[in-house]
Amino acid sequence: MIIYPSIDKLLDQVDSRYSLAVLAAKRAHQLEDGDVELLNKYESPRTIGKAFEEIADDKIEIDPNSILLEKEAERVEEEKKEEK
């Protein structure tokens, strides 16, 4: 259950629960892969919680011009993992 940040605050930043879930999951994976943390301090120790906090703080947003399809994004991620 999400306690902080509140779902209402998150939905102020992202227009749907589905978009919020996808955005948070993608950001959590980036954090797990070693991407730079965008906040100085986090309440949550988990990457998904950190992703939600970054979204609530308006550090992460959906790119409306992105044309990268889900299958293509998965392929890119797999290629990154294979390179490591």
N, C-alpha and C positions, 0 to 999 in steps of 0.2 A: 504494500500500500504506500502511495506517495503522500507524505506528510508535508515535506518541504522540498521544493516550492509547491504551492497549492495548484491544483489542476486549473482553477480559474485564472491564476496568473499566467500559467503556461498557455492556456487557450487564448489569452490576450495577445500572445506573440505568434501563435500558429493557428490557422483557421479551422482545423479539424483534428479530432482525436487520432484518426488514421495518420495524417501527416505528422502529427506530434510523435506518434510511436515510431514511424519510419525514420524521422529526423534524429530522434534520440538514440535509436539503435545504431544508425550509421555513425553518429558522433561517438558513441560508446566504443564501437569497434576501432575508430581512429585513435581514441585514447589508449585502448588496449595495445594498439600497434606502436605506441610511443609518441603519438602526436603531442604537441605542446599544449599544456593546460592553459586556458584563457583567463582563469580567475586566480587571485592570490590565495584565497582560502575557500575550502569547500566544507559543507556540512556533512556530506555523504562520503563514505570511504569507497563506495562502489562506483564503477565507471558509468553505469546507467544513471545513477543519482547525480554524478558530476555533469553528465550531459544535460539532464533536466535543469540543473542550476545554471549552466551556461545559456541555455535557451531562455530561461526566465530573466536572466540579466541582459538579454538582447545581444549576446555575443555570437549567436548562431542563428542563421535564418535560412529559409528555403530559397533557392535560386529559381525564380519563375521562368528564367530563360534556359534552364538546363534541359537538354534534350537527351541526356544519357538515360537509356532504358534500363530497367531493373536487371535484365539478363546480361546486358553489356557491363553494368556495374559489377555484377557477380564475377564475370570473366576477368575484369581488370583486377579485382581483389584476389582472385586465384593466382593470376600472374605475379602479383606482388609477393604472395606467400611463397611461390615457387622460386623466386629470385633470392629469397633470404636463405 
